[in-house]
Amino acid sequence: MNERMINQKEKIDWIITLVPLFLIIALCVLFFFMPEQSNKVLSQIRFFFGDTLGTYYLIIGLGIFILSIFIGASKYGDIVLGKQDEKPKYSFFSWGCMMFTCGLAADILFYSFSEWILYATDPHIKELGSVQDWAGVFPLFHWSFIPWGFYLVLAVAFGFMLHVRGRNRQKYSEACRSILGKHTDGIPGRIIDLLAVFALLAGTATTFSVATPLMAQIIGELFHIEISRTIINVIILLITCFVYTYSLLHGFKGISILAKVCIYLFFGLLLFVLLFCGQTRYIIESGVTSFGKMIQNFFELSTYTDPLRTSDFPQNWTIYYWAYWMVWCVAAPFFIGNISRGRTVRQTIFGGYIFGVGSTVISFIVLGNYSMGMQMSKVKDFIALYNKSGDLYSLIVSIIKTMPGAPVIMIAVLVTMIAFYATSFDSIALTAACYSYKRLGENEQPGKKIQFMWCILLILLPIALLFAESSMSNLQSVSIVAAFPIGIVIVMIALSFLKDAKGFLKNK
């Protein structure tokens, strides 16, 4: 790919660039100077969208997953994302590594270690049965088929738009052109793009705010220093500077290399925990059981709304997760669609499910069931420890300390998280920078100054949320609120792709 830089001022879309800039600055000021009031308002907004309108997210999630299977299995699956005889630019392994690392970020490690504990202490698990039967099921459900369904449907839509239709506007609105027509270039298109940018900022804020404190906790444990909000913010800044420098120097080729390094570290960690930490049989057997139970109950889990609000479980978790994936859909699918040139729609969808879902499920089965195995065998009581402290970050460190060679494992986790951040943040910054341009051809990249501006903008809100000491619920609220309008746009993009692809096949 020719990475010729462009920086002509007349090509910049100042509305899409400046409106989010001023909004983020305003939000940061509120969180810095009015943290309690801001968190209270955020909580109220979250209740309205997540509780009152929660079914909306569930319907879109299940609908997009079913649509992904239909697209992959139908005549649309034969479409090549590029010229008819074009070969894939990247090998399946390289493609899968970049797709997986850009799509999940460092929070997969945070949640893989700890998510079963969050469910084990939820009253809904008691309603269903035992911790052993259900605590390991929900992490697999919340991180597998529906999340990757969001990514893959949009990835083929964007890939079709870029590589088949050859359009030069790498934006959400452009993917709706078959439905919007001339209005794509007018106010409706601008509104869609602004919503996409806001969702992108919200998704990044949630990810960085949730996962980064774990890195700070590990650093504090390794170097025996006290964790503070300042250290966490410094970590964010250092990671961002590293990512931005790497992006400028190496581009897509560098992302591919870094993604492979990340995957090797990631699976090396999983293999060590599986083989050498004493819970091998339990990890495998409990993992297979949980995966089977998830498949068995997939549609019931996908449509459960808790109408009597006996536990608020879907409102607290499933709805949040679908919203979380929806806001991440602004960046990851563009990147996946970009690197999928030369693959068919079918290869992209089903290959994405094989590599993306497969890698994700393995992570939760190995890391989650290690600590669950110790809990069930009464070697350690992690649930009691969490109930006492309420601190997931120190709990994860406690889990790692039970492993042989714990300091080395902590370093491996830390380095892997940084590598995940690097590849995912790279794709986010690049996607966000593309929105700052009215036109951007396939062989063009945003200017360095624009990329740098977005790198800084993307970390301001996470720092503000950490400074305001926002709760887990309020961190989730940022994604839930931003995802509501984006859900409508995602449906529009899917329908627009089907209409455009039908016309393409008809005229082929």
N, C-alpha and C positions, 0 to 999 in steps of 0.2 A: 504494500500500500504506500502510495506516495504521500508523505506527510508534510506537504508544502504548507507553511504557515500563512495565514492571512490576517491583516490587522487594519484594513481600511475602515476609517470611522463611519463612512456612509453605509457600510454593510451591517453595522450594529443595530439591533432592535432595542432602542433605548427604553421603551416601555417595559418590555420583559426583563430588562437588566436592572432598571432603577427602582421599579415598584417593589420587587422582592427585597432589594437592598434596604430601602427605607422601612419596610415593614419589619424586617428582622431586627434592624437597629432599634425600632420602637419597642418590640417585644423584649429585647434584651434589656433595655432601660427599665421596663416594668418589672422584669424578674430580678434585676439587680437591686432596685430601690424599693419595690413593693412585693417582696417574695411571698408573704403570707396571703395578701389579698389576691395576688395573681394565681397562686395555687388553689385558692378557694373557688375563684371563677372558673378555672380550668376543670375542677372537679364537677361543678354544676353543668358545664357544657358537655362533659363526658357522659354524665347520667342521661342527658336528653338523647344524645346520638346513640350511645351504646345500649341503653336500657329501653327507652321508648321506641326507638327505630331499629333495634338490633336485628330483627328478622331480615331486614333489607340486606345486610352483609352476608347472612347465611344463604339466602337465595342466590345471590350473585356468585358466591364461592362455589356452590354445588353446580350451578348452571354453567360456569366457565369450565369446570373440570369435565363435565359431560360433553361440552362442545369440543374440548381438546381431543377427546377420544374419537368423536365423529370426524373432525377435520383430518386427523392422522389416518383413519381407516378408510376414508372416502376418496373420491377422485381428486380432491384437493391435495391429498398427500403426495401425488405424483409430481406436483409442481417443483421445479428446481429453483432454488433461490439464487438466480444468476442466469447465465446462458444455458441452453438445454444440454449441451455437452460439457459443461464446466465441471471440473473436479474440485472437491473441498480444498480450501486453502490450508487448513490445519488437519493434522491427524486426529483420529477420534479421541486419543488420550489427551493431546494438547488442547483440543476443543473442549473436552469435558472438564479438564482442570480449570481453564479460564472461566467457563460457565459456572462451575460450582463455587469457586472462590469469589467471583464478582457478585454472585447472587445471595450469599449467606453472611458474609462478614464475620467478625470475631465473636459475635454473640452466640454462634452455634456451640462454641466451647463452654461458654458461661451456662447456657441452658442445658447442654448435654449432661454436665455434672450435677445440676441442681434441680431440674424441672420436676422430676418425680416427687421430690420432697414437697414442693408447692402443692401438688395434687394430693399427696398423702395426708396433708393437714386440712384439706378442703372437705366440708361436710357431704359433698356430692359423692365422694368415694364411698362413704359409709352407706349412702342410699343404694349404691350399685352392688356393694359387696365388700371385699377386703382390699387392703393396700397391695398385697401380692397380685391380686387379679387385675387391678385397674390402674394403679399409679404409673405403670410402665406403658400403658396403652395410649394415653392421651398425648405424651410427647411425640410418639410416632404419628398420631393422627394430625396434630397441629403443625407438623413440619414436613409432611410428605406430599400426598397427591394433589390436594387442592392448592397449596402454596405454589408448587411447581406448575400446576395447571395455569395459574395466573401468568406466570413468567412465559410459558411456552406458547400459549395462544398469542400473546402480544409479540413475542419474539418472531414468530412466523409472519405476523402482520407487518412488522417493521422491516423484516428481511425482504418480504415481497415488495414493499414500498421502495426500499433502497436499491435492491439488486435486480429486480424484475422491471419495475416501472421507472427506475432511475431518477427518482425525484430528489430535488436538491434542498429540501427543507426537512431537517432531522428533528421533527417536533411531533407532539401528540396530535395537533390539529391537522397536520398533513396526512396522518393515518386515517382521518375521518373524511377525507376529500370526496370519496365516492358517495357519501351521504350528504355532506354539507354543500358540495359544489362550490360555487363562487363565494359563498359565505365563509369558506375556509380562510380566505385572505382578509376578511372583515372582522367585525366586533366578536361574533361567536368564536372564530378561530383564536383571537387574542385571549378571550376569557378561558378557553380550554387550555391554552399554553400557560397562562398565569396559574390556573389551578394545578397544572402539572408541576410547575416549579415549586409552588407552596407545598405540595405533597412530597416532592423530593427533599425539601428542607426538613419537613416533619419526620420523614423516615430516617434521615441521617441523624437528626437530633435524638430520636428514640434509641437508635442503635448505639451511638457513642455514649449516651448518658447511662445506658444499662450496662454495657460491657466494659467500658474503660476503667471503672473503679476496681474491677477484679485485677487488672494489670497493676494498678497502684498497690493493691493489697499484697500481690505476689512480690513486687519490688520491696515493699516494706518488710515482708517476711525474710526475704533473701539478704537484705542489707541492714536489717534491724533498725529501720527508721520509722518514725511515727507518720501514719497516713493523714494527710490533710487535703482539703479541697484544692489548695494551691498546687500540691503535687499532681493531683488528678488533672487539673487544667494544663499544667506544664507537659504532662504526658500527651494530652491531646495535641498540643502545639507541636511537640517534637515529631509525633507520628505524621501530622499533616505536612510538616516541612520535608520529612523524609519522602513521603508519597509524592509530593509535588516535584521535588528534585528528580526523583526516579522517573516520573512521567515525562518530564522535559527532556531528559537525557536519552531515554530508551524507547518511549512510545509503545506500540503494540507488541513489538518483538520482546521488549523488556517485560511487559505484562505476562506474556506467555512463559518466559523463563521463571519469573517470580511465582507464577501460579503453580508451576511444576514443583518448585522448591517447597511451596506451601503444602501441596498435596503429599509430598514425600514426608515432610515433618508431621503432618496430620495423621497419615496412616501409620507412620512409624510409632507415634504415640499410642494409637489405638491398638496396634499389634503388641506393644510392650504390656499395656494394661491387660489385654486378653490373655497373654501367655504366661506372664511372670508375676502377676499380682494376687494369685490365689483364688480367683473366683471364676475360672474358665468355664467349668460345667454350668454353674448357675447363670452366667452371662449368656451362654448359648441357648440353654433350655428356656430360660425366662424370656429371652429376646424373641425366640421363635414363637412361643406361646402368646406373647403380647402382640406381635405382628399378625398372627392368625386371628386373634380376637378383634383387632382393629379392622381387618378385612371383613370379618363376619358381620360386624356392627357398623360398617362404614356409613351407610345411608341414615341409620338411626342417629349416629353421632353428628352427622352433617345437618340434621334438621331439628335437633333438640333445642327447644327454646326456654324450658323451665317456666311454663306459663303461670304457675302458682308462686314462683320465686322462692322455692324452698331452700335453695342454696346460692342462686345467682351465678352458677358455674358458667353457663355459656356467655353471660354478660361480662364476667370477669376474665374469661380466657378465650373461648372460641371466637367470639365476635372481635375481640382485640386482635387476635392473630390474623384473621382474614383482613382486617383493616391495615394491619402492619404490612402484610404482603402486598396489599393494593397500593400503598404509598411507595413501596420499594419498586413497584412495577414501572415507575417512571424512568428509572435508570437501567436496571439489570436487563430487561428484555431488549432495549436498544442495543446494548453491548452484545447480548447473545445473538440477536438478529444480524449484527454487523459481522461477527466472527463465523456465522453459519453460511456464508457465501459458498455456493457449490454443492450444498446439501439439499436434499429434497425436504419438503414440508414434513413428510412422514419420518424421515431420519432425524430431523430436528426435534420433533415432538417425542417420539418414542425413545430416541437416543438420550434426550434430556431427562426423561423419566428414569431410564436405566441408570445413568451416571448420577444425576442430581438426587433423585429419591433414594437410590441405592446407597450412596455415600452418606446422606443425611441419616438414614435409618441405622446404618452401621454405627455411626457416631453415638447416637442416643442409646442403642442397645449396649454397646461396650462401656461407655463412660457412666451412663445412668445405672446400669445393672451391676456395675462393680460396687458402688456404694449401697445400692439396694440389697445386694447379696450380703454385705456386712451387717446391714440393718436386720434383715430377716434371720440371719444366723446368730444375732445378738452379740456379735463381736464389737460393734459400735452402735450407739443410739443417736444417729444423726437427726432424727425427727425431734427428739427431746432437746438436742443442742440448738436446733433452729427455733423451736418454740421458746427457748430461754433467751436467746440473743436477738432473733429476728433479722440477723445479718447473714445474707446469703454469701457474701464475698469471703468473710472469715470462715464460713462453713465449707466452702469449696477448698480453701487452703487446708482446712482440717482433713478433708477427704484425701487430698493429695499427700499429706504428711503420713497417712497410713500406708502409702506405697513404698516399696523398696527403692532406695536412691531418690528420695523425695526432692531434695534440692535440684537435682538434674531434671526431674520431671517438671518442676516449677519453671525452670529455665526454658525447657522445651515448649511448655504451654505458652509462656510469655512470647517467645520468638514466633510461634505459630500464629498467635493472635495478631502480632504486628504484621506478619505476612498476609494474613486474611484482610486486615485493615488496608494494607497497601494496595492489593489487587481490587478490592471492592470500592475503596475510596477513589482510586484512579478512574474507574468506569463512571462513578457518580460525578466527579468533577468534570470529566470530559463531556458527559451528557448535558450537564447543567450549562457548561460553556457554549455548547451548540445552540442552546435556546437564545443566546444573546445575539444571534445573527439572523438576518432576514432570509438569507440564502446561504447554504453551505453544501457544496458538492461532495460527492463520495471521496474525492481525492484531496479534499481540503480539511484542515484542522483549525480550531479556534486559535487566536493569538495568545502568546504567553501571558500577557498582562490580564487578559480576560480570564484565562484559566486560574491565574493566581488569585484574582478577585473572588472567584467562586470557591476556591479552596478556603480562603479566609471566611467567606460568608457561611459556608457549610458548617464551620465549627463554632460560630458565635452562639447560636441557640443552645447547643449541648452544654457549653460552658455556663451559660446563664441558668439553665435548668439545674445543673450541678450546684451552682452557687446558691440557688434558691432552696436547695435541699428538697427537691420535688420527690414525692413518694413514687413507688412503682406504679401505682394507679394513675397518677398524674402524668408520668412519663408515657404510659400507654394512651392517655387521653389525647396527646398531641397527634398520634397516628389515627386514632378513631375519628377525630374531627376532620382531619385533612382527607381521609379516605372517603367520606360520604359523597362529595361531588365527583371524586375520581371514579367511583364505582359506575356512575352513569357514563362517563367518558370511556371506560374500559369496554362496556357493552357496545357503545357506538363504534369503537375501533374494530371489535370482533365482527359486527354486522357489516361494517364497511369493507373489511377484508373479504368476507364471503361474497359480497356483491361484486367487488373488483375482480376477485379470482374467478368467479363464474363467467364474467365477461372475457377474461383472458383465455380461459379454456375454450370458450365458444368461438373465439376468433383465431385460435391457434392453428 
